[in-house]
C-alpha cells in the first residue's frame, strides 16, 4: 500500500468523528439550541442506559464463541495492559504538570481508555479491501478483521465501564468533596422528582469502597448469630465474616453498570450454543432480538460524538486545560503507548502467547495507538464536571490522530511484512 492510500485509510474514520463533533457544536449554538444543557444530559443518559448496552451486547453475542474465546485469549490481556500502562503514565503526567484535582480523573480516563471499537471496525476492513493488502484474501481478511475488531470493542467497553469508570469516579468524587460541594452534587436527569435513574446515578457518584467505620443497623444481630455458630462451624464462620465485610464495602450498583450487564448477557448468548442457535444467525427463530439490539446500538457512537461537540462550545469560550497537559496526553497516546505496545506484542509472539497471524498481531498493535475512547466523555457528562475541558482534549487528540494513526499503520504493516 502506498503512503497516500494509508493516509486516506487512517484519515476517513477520524474525519467522520470530527465532522459529527462539528455538527454537535453547531446544534449547541444559542441561535439553534437543539443541543442545550438539558438535551445533552438526556441524550447522554440514553447512551449510558440504552445505546451502549445494546451495542456491546449485540456485538458480543454475534462475534464471541467458546472456540474464539479460547484462541483469542491474549486480546483481553493486551487491552488490559494498555489500560494499566496508560493509567500509570497518566499518574506520572499528573505529578509532572501538577494537574488540578478536578481534571485528574479526566486525564487518567483519556490516557488509559483507548477507542477500541468503532475506529478499528472502520480501519481494519479498509486495510483489508486494498488491492495490495499484506493480509491475504480480501474477503477472509475482512471477515476475521471485523471479528477481531468486534471483540476488541466489547472487551474495551467492559474495562471502560468497570476499571476506568471506577478509577475516574474516585478522582471525580474526591475533587467534588475537596471543593465542599458534595451536598449539592447529586445528578438530576429529570427535574420533577426522583426516579430509578436518579437513584443509580447518585449511587455511581459515591466511592466504590465505603469507609470501614460505616455499619448497618443489623450488624449487632449478625455478630450475635456469628458468635453462636462459631464453635460449631469455624470454617463457615470465617467465610461468612469475609463475605459480610466484602458486601459492606462494595457498591454493587456501581460495578454492574448497564454496559457491564449487557456484556455478561452477550457473553452468555455467544458462548452457550443453545442460546446462540436461538438468537444469533439468519435462521435463528428469535433473531429479531439480536437485530433489534444491533439497530439500537448503532446510535451509540453518533450520539456520544454529538454530545462531545455540544460540550465543546463552552470549552472554546473558556477552558482550563493547559497546553502542557494536552501535549502530555498526546505524547502518551501516540508515542509512549505505541512503543510499549510493540515491545509487549513482540514479546508475546516470542514466548508463544500469540500465533503468526499477521492480521491478529496488527489489531493488537493498533490497540495501543488509537485516540481516547468517546465513552470517557459519557462518564464525564454523568458526573457533570469538566465537560468543556473533556471536549477540548478529545478534539485535539482526534485531530492529531489523523496523522499519528497514519504513521503507525504504515510502520506496523512494514513491521509485520
KEDO-628254 format. One record per residue (C-alpha): x, y, z; residue in three letters. Coordinates in pm, whole numbers, plus 50000, padded with zeros to 5 digits. Layout:
residues N
[[X; Y; Z]; "ALA"];
...
END
This chain:
residues 417
[[50000; 50000; 50000]; "UNK"];
[[50123; 50348; 49912]; "UNK"];
[[50167; 50609; 50182]; "UNK"];
[[49879; 50816; 50037]; "UNK"];
[[49648; 50513; 50047]; "UNK"];
[[49741; 50453; 50411]; "UNK"];
[[49681; 50818; 50489]; "UNK"];
[[49332; 50800; 50337]; "UNK"];
[[49251; 50478; 50525]; "UNK"];
[[49352; 50628; 50859]; "UNK"];
[[49204; 50972; 50790]; "UNK"];
[[48848; 50870; 50696]; "UNK"];
[[48726; 50738; 51036]; "UNK"];
[[48891; 51026; 51222]; "UNK"];
[[48740; 51276; 50980]; "UNK"];
[[48395; 51128; 51039]; "UNK"];
[[48433; 51178; 51415]; "UNK"];
[[48549; 51538; 51366]; "UNK"];
[[48261; 51620; 51128]; "UNK"];
[[47996; 51480; 51364]; "UNK"];
[[48163; 51668; 51651]; "UNK"];
[[48138; 51988; 51447]; "UNK"];
[[47769; 51916; 51386]; "UNK"];
[[47712; 51884; 51761]; "UNK"];
[[47891; 52215; 51810]; "UNK"];
[[47667; 52389; 51557]; "UNK"];
[[47349; 52241; 51708]; "UNK"];
[[47451; 52375; 52051]; "UNK"];
[[47484; 52739; 51934]; "UNK"];
[[47236; 52969; 52107]; "UNK"];
[[47059; 53062; 51782]; "UNK"];
[[46983; 52694; 51707]; "UNK"];
[[46982; 52550; 52061]; "UNK"];
[[46890; 52193; 51964]; "UNK"];
[[47158; 52052; 52195]; "UNK"];
[[47122; 52266; 52504]; "UNK"];
[[47230; 52164; 52854]; "UNK"];
[[46917; 51964; 52940]; "UNK"];
[[46907; 51793; 52599]; "UNK"];
[[47270; 51679; 52615]; "UNK"];
[[47212; 51530; 52961]; "UNK"];
[[46906; 51340; 52838]; "UNK"];
[[47092; 51221; 52529]; "UNK"];
[[47389; 51116; 52741]; "UNK"];
[[47152; 50923; 52966]; "UNK"];
[[47016; 50738; 52663]; "UNK"];
[[47373; 50648; 52563]; "UNK"];
[[47452; 50519; 52911]; "UNK"];
[[47135; 50316; 52968]; "UNK"];
[[47022; 50214; 52618]; "UNK"];
[[47257; 50269; 52323]; "UNK"];
[[47588; 50149; 52473]; "UNK"];
[[47444; 49832; 52633]; "UNK"];
[[47267; 49742; 52306]; "UNK"];
[[47587; 49796; 52106]; "UNK"];
[[47805; 49590; 52340]; "UNK"];
[[47557; 49308; 52392]; "UNK"];
[[47477; 49259; 52023]; "UNK"];
[[47842; 49269; 51913]; "UNK"];
[[47949; 49019; 52177]; "UNK"];
[[47664; 48781; 52101]; "UNK"];
[[47740; 48788; 51727]; "UNK"];
[[48120; 48758; 51737]; "UNK"];
[[48210; 48560; 52051]; "UNK"];
[[48203; 48182; 52060]; "UNK"];
[[48361; 47941; 52304]; "UNK"];
[[48628; 47844; 52049]; "UNK"];
[[48716; 48202; 51957]; "UNK"];
[[48734; 48297; 52324]; "UNK"];
[[48999; 48031; 52378]; "UNK"];
[[49203; 48110; 52066]; "UNK"];
[[49194; 48488; 52120]; "UNK"];
[[49259; 48482; 52494]; "UNK"];
[[49554; 48722; 52470]; "UNK"];
[[49346; 49010; 52333]; "UNK"];
[[49167; 49083; 52666]; "UNK"];
[[49508; 49065; 52838]; "UNK"];
[[49657; 49301; 52580]; "UNK"];
[[49378; 49556; 52620]; "UNK"];
[[49403; 49538; 53000]; "UNK"];
[[49778; 49600; 52979]; "UNK"];
[[49719; 49906; 52759]; "UNK"];
[[49471; 50040; 53016]; "UNK"];
[[49702; 49978; 53312]; "UNK"];
[[50009; 50125; 53139]; "UNK"];
[[49807; 50427; 53028]; "UNK"];
[[49689; 50480; 53386]; "UNK"];
[[50046; 50465; 53518]; "UNK"];
[[50169; 50712; 53256]; "UNK"];
[[49874; 50940; 53332]; "UNK"];
[[49965; 50939; 53702]; "UNK"];
[[50319; 51045; 53613]; "UNK"];
[[50182; 51320; 53386]; "UNK"];
[[49959; 51446; 53668]; "UNK"];
[[50258; 51473; 53900]; "UNK"];
[[50476; 51646; 53641]; "UNK"];
[[50217; 51902; 53524]; "UNK"];
[[50054; 51942; 53867]; "UNK"];
[[49713; 51886; 53715]; "UNK"];
[[49423; 52045; 53907]; "UNK"];
[[49221; 51792; 54112]; "UNK"];
[[48905; 51833; 53904]; "UNK"];
[[49095; 51732; 53586]; "UNK"];
[[49290; 51435; 53722]; "UNK"];
[[49014; 51182; 53659]; "UNK"];
[[48973; 51312; 53304]; "UNK"];
[[49347; 51280; 53235]; "UNK"];
[[49352; 50920; 53361]; "UNK"];
[[49047; 50834; 53150]; "UNK"];
[[49192; 50984; 52831]; "UNK"];
[[49532; 50815; 52878]; "UNK"];
[[49405; 50471; 52981]; "UNK"];
[[49090; 50411; 52774]; "UNK"];
[[49151; 50387; 52401]; "UNK"];
[[48893; 50380; 52122]; "UNK"];
[[48897; 50002; 52078]; "UNK"];
[[48578; 49976; 51878]; "UNK"];
[[48442; 50193; 51600]; "UNK"];
[[48778; 50309; 51466]; "UNK"];
[[48904; 49951; 51434]; "UNK"];
[[48576; 49846; 51271]; "UNK"];
[[48640; 50107; 51000]; "UNK"];
[[49019; 50095; 50965]; "UNK"];
[[49075; 49718; 50957]; "UNK"];
[[48823; 49632; 50679]; "UNK"];
[[48951; 49932; 50480]; "UNK"];
[[49308; 49800; 50501]; "UNK"];
[[49188; 49452; 50401]; "UNK"];
[[48998; 49579; 50098]; "UNK"];
[[49304; 49746; 49945]; "UNK"];
[[49423; 49564; 49631]; "UNK"];
[[49778; 49528; 49764]; "UNK"];
[[49683; 49450; 50123]; "UNK"];
[[49951; 49247; 50305]; "UNK"];
[[49691; 49038; 50494]; "UNK"];
[[49589; 48799; 50216]; "UNK"];
[[49249; 48738; 50058]; "UNK"];
[[49018; 49039; 50089]; "UNK"];
[[48702; 48854; 50196]; "UNK"];
[[48882; 48635; 50452]; "UNK"];
[[49075; 48932; 50587]; "UNK"];
[[48759; 49144; 50624]; "UNK"];
[[48567; 48864; 50794]; "UNK"];
[[48839; 48794; 51051]; "UNK"];
[[48918; 49163; 51087]; "UNK"];
[[48559; 49251; 51179]; "UNK"];
[[48550; 48965; 51430]; "UNK"];
[[48875; 49082; 51592]; "UNK"];
[[48757; 49445; 51599]; "UNK"];
[[48418; 49348; 51746]; "UNK"];
[[48586; 49150; 52024]; "UNK"];
[[48818; 49444; 52085]; "UNK"];
[[48523; 49683; 52114]; "UNK"];
[[48335; 49454; 52354]; "UNK"];
[[48631; 49385; 52582]; "UNK"];
[[48735; 49750; 52578]; "UNK"];
[[48383; 49856; 52680]; "UNK"];
[[48387; 49612; 52973]; "UNK"];
[[48715; 49758; 53100]; "UNK"];
[[48591; 50114; 53048]; "UNK"];
[[48273; 50064; 53249]; "UNK"];
[[48443; 49871; 53528]; "UNK"];
[[48808; 49971; 53572]; "UNK"];
[[48819; 50317; 53408]; "UNK"];
[[48476; 50416; 53541]; "UNK"];
[[48582; 50320; 53895]; "UNK"];
[[48919; 50498; 53883]; "UNK"];
[[48769; 50814; 53732]; "UNK"];
[[48491; 50817; 53992]; "UNK"];
[[48748; 50807; 54274]; "UNK"];
[[48921; 51119; 54143]; "UNK"];
[[48599; 51297; 54044]; "UNK"];
[[48432; 51232; 54379]; "UNK"];
[[48747; 51344; 54558]; "UNK"];
[[48757; 51672; 54367]; "UNK"];
[[48391; 51732; 54447]; "UNK"];
[[48442; 51669; 54819]; "UNK"];
[[48755; 51886; 54826]; "UNK"];
[[48555; 52173; 54679]; "UNK"];
[[48293; 52130; 54952]; "UNK"];
[[48010; 52074; 54708]; "UNK"];
[[47933; 51710; 54779]; "UNK"];
[[47595; 51800; 54928]; "UNK"];
[[47478; 51960; 54606]; "UNK"];
[[47647; 51721; 54361]; "UNK"];
[[47362; 51479; 54306]; "UNK"];
[[47286; 51415; 53940]; "UNK"];
[[46931; 51509; 53835]; "UNK"];
[[46826; 51389; 53494]; "UNK"];
[[46453; 51455; 53534]; "UNK"];
[[46375; 51771; 53726]; "UNK"];
[[46035; 51654; 53853]; "UNK"];
[[46124; 51422; 54139]; "UNK"];
[[46345; 51122; 54176]; "UNK"];
[[46333; 50814; 53959]; "UNK"];
[[46521; 50488; 53941]; "UNK"];
[[46761; 50657; 53703]; "UNK"];
[[46844; 50921; 53963]; "UNK"];
[[46899; 50656; 54227]; "UNK"];
[[47152; 50469; 54015]; "UNK"];
[[47337; 50783; 53910]; "UNK"];
[[47352; 50909; 54268]; "UNK"];
[[47499; 50578; 54379]; "UNK"];
[[47751; 50593; 54095]; "UNK"];
[[47881; 50920; 54233]; "UNK"];
[[47972; 50751; 54562]; "UNK"];
[[48310; 50584; 54614]; "UNK"];
[[48313; 50212; 54540]; "UNK"];
[[48476; 50142; 54878]; "UNK"];
[[48287; 50286; 55170]; "UNK"];
[[48467; 50383; 55487]; "UNK"];
[[48527; 50095; 55724]; "UNK"];
[[48355; 50265; 56016]; "UNK"];
[[48013; 50257; 55846]; "UNK"];
[[47797; 49977; 55984]; "UNK"];
[[47446; 49873; 55904]; "UNK"];
[[47173; 49858; 56169]; "UNK"];
[[47178; 49478; 56156]; "UNK"];
[[47549; 49445; 56239]; "UNK"];
[[47489; 49361; 56605]; "UNK"];
[[47242; 49089; 56513]; "UNK"];
[[47481; 48940; 56256]; "UNK"];
[[47766; 48943; 56508]; "UNK"];
[[47545; 48771; 56769]; "UNK"];
[[47450; 48497; 56523]; "UNK"];
[[47815; 48462; 56424]; "UNK"];
[[47926; 48407; 56787]; "UNK"];
[[47656; 48146; 56843]; "UNK"];
[[47770; 47935; 56548]; "UNK"];
[[48143; 47994; 56582]; "UNK"];
[[48212; 47689; 56797]; "UNK"];
[[48023; 47453; 56568]; "UNK"];
[[48135; 47569; 56221]; "UNK"];
[[48462; 47765; 56246]; "UNK"];
[[48538; 47747; 55872]; "UNK"];
[[48191; 47859; 55766]; "UNK"];
[[48204; 48129; 56030]; "UNK"];
[[48522; 48279; 55881]; "UNK"];
[[48378; 48260; 55529]; "UNK"];
[[48062; 48439; 55636]; "UNK"];
[[48258; 48711; 55811]; "UNK"];
[[48463; 48774; 55497]; "UNK"];
[[48152; 48783; 55279]; "UNK"];
[[47983; 49027; 55517]; "UNK"];
[[48286; 49258; 55513]; "UNK"];
[[48301; 49244; 55134]; "UNK"];
[[47932; 49322; 55083]; "UNK"];
[[47956; 49611; 55330]; "UNK"];
[[48239; 49774; 55136]; "UNK"];
[[48134; 49715; 54775]; "UNK"];
[[47863; 49910; 54600]; "UNK"];
[[47734; 49653; 54351]; "UNK"];
[[47519; 49912; 54169]; "UNK"];
[[47836; 50086; 54059]; "UNK"];
[[48010; 49766; 53946]; "UNK"];
[[47716; 49635; 53746]; "UNK"];
[[47660; 49933; 53520]; "UNK"];
[[47419; 49877; 53228]; "UNK"];
[[47704; 49816; 52983]; "UNK"];
[[47860; 49556; 53214]; "UNK"];
[[47529; 49370; 53243]; "UNK"];
[[47490; 49381; 52865]; "UNK"];
[[47842; 49240; 52823]; "UNK"];
[[47761; 48950; 53056]; "UNK"];
[[47442; 48875; 52861]; "UNK"];
[[47632; 48895; 52532]; "UNK"];
[[47899; 48654; 52658]; "UNK"];
[[47633; 48407; 52775]; "UNK"];
[[47447; 48416; 52443]; "UNK"];
[[47764; 48393; 52234]; "UNK"];
[[47941; 48115; 52425]; "UNK"];
[[47645; 47890; 52514]; "UNK"];
[[47547; 47708; 52197]; "UNK"];
[[47170; 47659; 52262]; "UNK"];
[[47122; 48029; 52328]; "UNK"];
[[47329; 48124; 52026]; "UNK"];
[[47130; 47899; 51791]; "UNK"];
[[46802; 48051; 51909]; "UNK"];
[[46902; 48421; 51898]; "UNK"];
[[47200; 48470; 51663]; "UNK"];
[[47205; 48383; 51293]; "UNK"];
[[46988; 48421; 50983]; "UNK"];
[[46790; 48106; 51065]; "UNK"];
[[46754; 48171; 51440]; "UNK"];
[[46386; 48185; 51548]; "UNK"];
[[46450; 48482; 51783]; "UNK"];
[[46695; 48662; 51554]; "UNK"];
[[46474; 48973; 51575]; "UNK"];
[[46607; 49030; 51929]; "UNK"];
[[46966; 49043; 51810]; "UNK"];
[[46890; 49258; 51505]; "UNK"];
[[46683; 49500; 51714]; "UNK"];
[[46963; 49537; 51970]; "UNK"];
[[47214; 49595; 51691]; "UNK"];
[[46985; 49858; 51536]; "UNK"];
[[46954; 50047; 51866]; "UNK"];
[[47328; 50012; 51934]; "UNK"];
[[47418; 50184; 51608]; "UNK"];
[[47301; 50511; 51762]; "UNK"];
[[47561; 50497; 52043]; "UNK"];
[[47863; 50638; 51860]; "UNK"];
[[47684; 50924; 51678]; "UNK"];
[[47505; 51025; 51999]; "UNK"];
[[47826; 51026; 52205]; "UNK"];
[[48002; 51232; 51939]; "UNK"];
[[47720; 51487; 51919]; "UNK"];
[[47730; 51535; 52297]; "UNK"];
[[48106; 51593; 52283]; "UNK"];
[[48056; 51854; 52011]; "UNK"];
[[47787; 52030; 52215]; "UNK"];
[[48015; 52043; 52521]; "UNK"];
[[48293; 52180; 52302]; "UNK"];
[[48105; 52510; 52265]; "UNK"];
[[48170; 52612; 52624]; "UNK"];
[[48523; 52474; 52604]; "UNK"];
[[48608; 52703; 52313]; "UNK"];
[[48485; 53003; 52511]; "UNK"];
[[48664; 52913; 52834]; "UNK"];
[[48879; 52609; 52904]; "UNK"];
[[49105; 52532; 53198]; "UNK"];
[[49321; 52284; 53007]; "UNK"];
[[49682; 52390; 52971]; "UNK"];
[[49888; 52332; 52659]; "UNK"];
[[50137; 52119; 52851]; "UNK"];
[[49859; 51887; 52968]; "UNK"];
[[49721; 51840; 52616]; "UNK"];
[[50071; 51778; 52480]; "UNK"];
[[50135; 51525; 52756]; "UNK"];
[[49820; 51329; 52675]; "UNK"];
[[49907; 51332; 52305]; "UNK"];
[[50261; 51210; 52382]; "UNK"];
[[50128; 50924; 52595]; "UNK"];
[[49865; 50813; 52345]; "UNK"];
[[50069; 50845; 52024]; "UNK"];
[[50432; 50794; 52128]; "UNK"];
[[50481; 50610; 52456]; "UNK"];
[[50189; 50366; 52440]; "UNK"];
[[50255; 50255; 52078]; "UNK"];
[[50625; 50199; 52150]; "UNK"];
[[50547; 49993; 52461]; "UNK"];
[[50280; 49807; 52264]; "UNK"];
[[50538; 49692; 52010]; "UNK"];
[[50753; 49552; 52290]; "UNK"];
[[50458; 49370; 52450]; "UNK"];
[[50318; 49218; 52128]; "UNK"];
[[50661; 49108; 52005]; "UNK"];
[[50737; 48954; 52343]; "UNK"];
[[50402; 48771; 52338]; "UNK"];
[[50483; 48631; 51993]; "UNK"];
[[50831; 48530; 52100]; "UNK"];
[[50702; 48337; 52403]; "UNK"];
[[50425; 48169; 52204]; "UNK"];
[[50128; 48351; 52355]; "UNK"];
[[50004; 48451; 52008]; "UNK"];
[[50040; 48282; 51670]; "UNK"];
[[50186; 48402; 51343]; "UNK"];
[[49859; 48555; 51216]; "UNK"];
[[49979; 48897; 51097]; "UNK"];
[[49626; 49045; 51098]; "UNK"];
[[49576; 48946; 51462]; "UNK"];
[[49911; 49100; 51555]; "UNK"];
[[49818; 49414; 51360]; "UNK"];
[[49499; 49450; 51570]; "UNK"];
[[49693; 49401; 51894]; "UNK"];
[[49946; 49668; 51794]; "UNK"];
[[49676; 49909; 51680]; "UNK"];
[[49507; 49891; 52022]; "UNK"];
[[49798; 50092; 52164]; "UNK"];
[[49786; 50368; 51900]; "UNK"];
[[49418; 50470; 51896]; "UNK"];
[[49284; 50800; 52038]; "UNK"];
[[49090; 50816; 52368]; "UNK"];
[[48756; 50639; 52392]; "UNK"];
[[48448; 50855; 52338]; "UNK"];
[[48296; 50683; 52642]; "UNK"];
[[48526; 50899; 52857]; "UNK"];
[[48308; 51193; 52755]; "UNK"];
[[47999; 50997; 52861]; "UNK"];
[[48146; 50932; 53207]; "UNK"];
[[48243; 51298; 53248]; "UNK"];
[[47891; 51401; 53146]; "UNK"];
[[47741; 51171; 53410]; "UNK"];
[[47942; 51347; 53681]; "UNK"];
[[47860; 51695; 53543]; "UNK"];
[[48218; 51815; 53577]; "UNK"];
[[48498; 51917; 53336]; "UNK"];
[[48270; 51871; 53033]; "UNK"];
[[48418; 52154; 52827]; "UNK"];
[[48775; 52050; 52915]; "UNK"];
[[48696; 51694; 52809]; "UNK"];
[[48566; 51812; 52471]; "UNK"];
[[48878; 52023; 52410]; "UNK"];
[[49110; 51730; 52491]; "UNK"];
[[48914; 51489; 52270]; "UNK"];
[[48910; 51742; 51984]; "UNK"];
[[49288; 51783; 51986]; "UNK"];
[[49364; 51412; 52032]; "UNK"];
[[49137; 51314; 51741]; "UNK"];
[[49280; 51588; 51521]; "UNK"];
[[49634; 51461; 51585]; "UNK"];
[[49515; 51102; 51537]; "UNK"];
[[49463; 51165; 51166]; "UNK"];
[[49841; 51193; 51123]; "UNK"];
[[49962; 50974; 51411]; "UNK"];
[[49748; 50674; 51311]; "UNK"];
[[49870; 50701; 50952]; "UNK"];
[[50232; 50683; 51062]; "UNK"];
[[50174; 50393; 51300]; "UNK"];
[[49966; 50194; 51050]; "UNK"];
[[50245; 50234; 50794]; "UNK"];
[[50506; 50124; 51046]; "UNK"];
[[50301; 49828; 51173]; "UNK"];
[[50246; 49694; 50821]; "UNK"];
[[50617; 49727; 50748]; "UNK"];
[[50699; 49556; 51077]; "UNK"];
[[50467; 49260; 51012]; "UNK"];
[[50553; 49205; 50648]; "UNK"];
END
